[in-house]
Structures are given as structure tokens and as C-alpha cells.
Amino acid sequence: MATDVAPVPGHGTPDAALPFPPEEYRRLVGPTDLDAFDNPTGAPVFAHLPPAAYASVLDFGCGCGRIARRMIQQEPRPARYLGLDRHAGMIEWCREHLSPRAPGFEFQHHDAFHERYNAAGAGSGVPFPVAERSVTLVVAWSVFTHLLEADAVHYVRETARVLADDGVALTTWFLFDKRGFPMMQAFQNALYINTVDPTNAVIFDVDWLREQVHAAGLVVTRVVPPAVRGFQWIVELQRAVPGRASQAFPDDVAPLGIVRAPLD
Ligand SMILES: C[S@@+](CC[C@H](N)C(=O)[O-])C[C@H]1O[C@@H](n2cnc3c(N)ncnc32)[C@H](O)[C@@H]1O
């Protein structure tokens, strides 16, 4: 593992030392375009969040460091960043190429089972390796969109456990309204599009999501509907405290269109 690499210079300085992940890994997480991994202006990656949100970041399902790389270029950087992913190769790449250039940035293999990507994994229900109420920003970008229902429940609860009192969880979801599918039974809340690998893309009932969030002691503080109907919703979560109301989910009235299918 490389340890002798100089820290990244401030933004605005060309930074040939901060490599991009290889295309085989970029393809696995979605966008192969290098721009999706780059933050040349050094702007906050999530501009609407207060600076305090970046004190302690947990990036669940960090993949090959798309968000980490952009946060490393951010000015100022998060004080602490922990990236978790069940794909051991991508974590190794991030450890070797990103951690040495960014003090405070760590990556850990999350040993959740997946038939193709972590076949020796410990199973489901793996906890986040961080203390209660210790994280100011949980990021789970394009991750709940790939979890089976029981795993999604587990990680909503884990998010609630680790979030600091004023912490924010930034999550994305595919959502549908189960009321339009009366053949679905009470215990059936998710749609799966791929019979070989159900985690390819998972679409959850919006009422079910709201119930899970509230049951975990969280509220929905911000909802950004998709730009193309049926695509990812951004759903921000915070601890339920007096005076912090849960936001409603608007109908998905975005224009119909086609977005690249999620890759498995
Ligand atoms: C579509 S990629 C998104 C990666 C990254 N969040 C981004 O936006 O570039 C989903 C990532 O979540 C990871 N993942 C899915 N389920 C996971 C689990 N249960 N534990 C840890 N990582 C998981 C996958 O290995 C993959 O890297």
C-alpha cells in the first residue's frame, strides 16, 4: 500500500497525484464519466448542507470513492470521513490511492454478503462500525436502491443509531405507490426487476419507507423528487425531535423519459 504520497495541494492546483478509479470499478458503481468523480472548484459536494455537517461523514456504499474523491477536493475537507463498501477490491483501491492523500479519510470493507461481490460475507445485518450519535452526515447514495427489504430496514435503523443529534442522512431511493398495486399483500413492499440478482434495482413503497423512517426515530426533512419519472428520489433524514416535522412525499410528476438502466 502506498504511503509516501504527498498530500493533495489546495483546490485550483492541478492535481495529477489524485488518481481516478479504473473504468472497471466506475462501471460497477454507475457513471463512468470522470466528471462524476471530480470537483475541480472545491465546492461543497452537497452545497445546501451547513458546514457543520461535514465534521464526521459516513459514506455507506462508497464504491470506488466517487463521493470521497470529490470531498477530498472540497474546501474545507470533511474532518473525518469513513467509507464502507462490501466490495473488497474497491475498498482496497480507495485505501491505496485516496487515503494516503487525505488525512482523516478511511475506508473499511463492510462484510455484508452478496453472491457476486462478497460471496464470503458474514450475512446481512452487519452494523456500521461507528458509535451511537457520532456521525454528522450519513451518505447512502444509490445504495438503498440495491438493498433487499430486510436489509433496507436494518440500515435505516443503523442510520438512526449513528446519527448525531443534528446530523443529516442523505439517502436515495426508487419509490412507488403501492396503493396502485392492490394485488400486493401487507408484507410485500418492494419490487425487484431482476430475477438473477434482485439487488440490481429495488423499488420501495413510499408509505412503507415513511413508516420505517418514523419507526426508527427519524423524520424526513427534505425530499427531492426525480428529474425523470421513476428514477432516484433524494430523501434526507434527521432525528425526530420536538419541532422537527416530517415532510410529505409529493407525487412523482416528472416527465417520462429514459435513464440508463442501473448496472449490476
Ligand atoms: C450504485 S453503487 C453507488 C456507489 C457510490 N455511493 C456512488 O454514488 O458512487 C452502490 C454501492 O453500494 C455497495 N453496497 C450495496 N449494498 C451494500 C451493503 N449491504 N453493504 C455495503 N455496501 C453495499 C455496492 O458494493 C456499491 O459499491
The ligand as an SDF file (V2000), in Angstrom:
LIG
                    3D

 27 29  0  0  0  0  0  0  0  0999 V2000
  -24.5550    2.0860   -7.3120 C   0  0  0  0  0  0  0  0  0  0  0  0
  -23.1360    1.9410   -6.2800 S   0  0  0  0  0  0  0  0  0  0  0  0
  -23.0110    3.5920   -5.6280 C   0  0  0  0  0  0  0  0  0  0  0  0
  -21.6350    3.8950   -5.0850 C   0  0  0  0  0  0  0  0  0  0  0  0
  -21.4570    5.2990   -4.5030 C   0  0  0  0  0  0  0  0  0  0  0  0
  -22.3680    5.5240   -3.3950 N   0  0  0  0  0  0  0  0  0  0  0  0
  -21.6000    6.3530   -5.5580 C   0  0  0  0  0  0  0  0  0  0  0  0
  -22.5660    7.1120   -5.5230 O   0  0  0  0  0  0  0  0  0  0  0  0
  -20.7280    6.4080   -6.4360 O   0  0  0  0  0  0  0  0  0  0  0  0
  -23.7290    1.0180   -4.8640 C   0  0  0  0  0  0  0  0  0  0  0  0
  -22.6230    0.6240   -3.9350 C   0  0  0  0  0  0  0  0  0  0  0  0
  -23.1870    0.1360   -2.7190 O   0  0  0  0  0  0  0  0  0  0  0  0
  -22.4690   -1.0020   -2.2970 C   0  0  0  0  0  0  0  0  0  0  0  0
  -23.3540   -1.7860   -1.4350 N   0  0  0  0  0  0  0  0  0  0  0  0
  -24.5640   -2.2910   -1.7360 C   0  0  0  0  0  0  0  0  0  0  0  0
  -25.0620   -2.9630   -0.6940 N   0  0  0  0  0  0  0  0  0  0  0  0
  -24.1630   -2.8700    0.3000 C   0  0  0  0  0  0  0  0  0  0  0  0
  -24.1040   -3.3510    1.6430 C   0  0  0  0  0  0  0  0  0  0  0  0
  -25.0990   -4.0630    2.1610 N   0  0  0  0  0  0  0  0  0  0  0  0
  -23.0220   -3.0520    2.3810 N   0  0  0  0  0  0  0  0  0  0  0  0
  -22.0270   -2.2970    1.8610 C   0  0  0  0  0  0  0  0  0  0  0  0
  -22.0070   -1.8430    0.5980 N   0  0  0  0  0  0  0  0  0  0  0  0
  -23.0700   -2.1080   -0.1660 C   0  0  0  0  0  0  0  0  0  0  0  0
  -22.0730   -1.6880   -3.5960 C   0  0  0  0  0  0  0  0  0  0  0  0
  -20.9750   -2.5640   -3.4390 O   0  0  0  0  0  0  0  0  0  0  0  0
  -21.7480   -0.4870   -4.4830 C   0  0  0  0  0  0  0  0  0  0  0  0
  -20.4110   -0.1230   -4.4110 O   0  0  0  0  0  0  0  0  0  0  0  0
  1  2  1  0
  2  3  1  0
  2 10  1  0
  3  4  1  0
  4  5  1  0
  5  6  1  0
  5  7  1  0
  7  8  2  0
  7  9  1  0
 10 11  1  0
 11 12  1  0
 11 26  1  0
 12 13  1  0
 13 14  1  0
 13 24  1  0
 14 15  1  0
 14 23  1  0
 15 16  2  0
 16 17  1  0
 17 18  1  0
 17 23  2  0
 18 19  1  0
 18 20  2  0
 20 21  1  0
 21 22  2  0
 22 23  1  0
 24 25  1  0
 24 26  1  0
 26 27  1  0
M  CHG  2   2   1   9  -1
M  END
$$$$
